[in-house]
Amino acid sequence: MITKFGLVLCLASVAMLITGSLPKDKMDKVQTFMGGQTKYDNQPPVRLQLLVGGIFFLIIGLVMLGVIH
């Protein structure tokens, strides 16, 4: 069961990293598809959130799979 969760985390993190590394015009299309262009005060850029979250979840997924000890 832990292996399945680790695999899902790794796949989700790869999707986040791919989405975060898209060019600006493609990123704008994804943003509008996902719910709009609402900006909040002191919010970091969406690209940064995707890349940092993707790296974080990738590390957790690899630890759960036993690749990283």
C-alpha positions in Angstrom: 0.0 0.0 0.0 2.9 2.4 0.8 4.4 1.5 -2.6 1.2 2.6 -4.3 1.2 5.9 -2.4 4.8 6.5 -3.2 4.2 5.8 -6.9 1.3 8.2 -7.0 3.3 10.9 -5.3 6.1 10.5 -7.8 3.7 10.6 -10.8 2.0 13.7 -9.4 5.3 15.5 -8.8 6.5 14.7 -12.3 3.2 16.3 -13.6 3.8 19.3 -11.4 7.4 19.7 -12.6 6.3 19.4 -16.3 3.6 21.9 -15.8 5.9 24.3 -14.0 8.5 24.2 -16.7 6.1 25.1 -19.6 6.7 28.3 -21.5 4.8 31.4 -20.4 2.1 31.3 -23.1 1.3 27.6 -22.3 1.4 28.4 -18.6 -1.2 31.1 -19.1 -3.5 28.7 -20.9 -3.2 26.1 -18.1 -3.9 28.9 -15.5 -7.1 30.0 -17.2 -8.2 26.4 -17.6 -7.7 25.7 -13.9 -9.7 28.6 -12.6 -8.7 32.1 -13.6 -6.2 34.8 -13.0 -7.0 35.8 -9.4 -4.0 37.4 -7.7 -3.6 37.6 -4.0 -1.3 39.8 -2.0 2.1 38.4 -1.3 1.5 35.2 -3.3 4.6 33.6 -4.9 4.4 33.0 -8.6 2.5 29.9 -9.7 5.5 28.6 -11.6 7.6 28.7 -8.4 4.8 26.9 -6.4 4.6 24.1 -9.0 8.4 23.6 -9.1 9.0 23.6 -5.4 5.9 21.5 -4.7 7.0 19.0 -7.4 10.5 18.7 -6.0 9.1 18.3 -2.4 6.6 15.6 -3.4 9.1 13.8 -5.6 11.5 13.5 -2.6 8.7 12.2 -0.4 7.6 9.7 -3.0 11.2 8.4 -3.6 11.6 8.0 0.2 8.3 6.0 0.4 9.5 3.8 -2.5 12.8 3.2 -0.8 15.0 4.8 -3.5 16.3 7.4 -1.1 17.2 6.2 2.4 
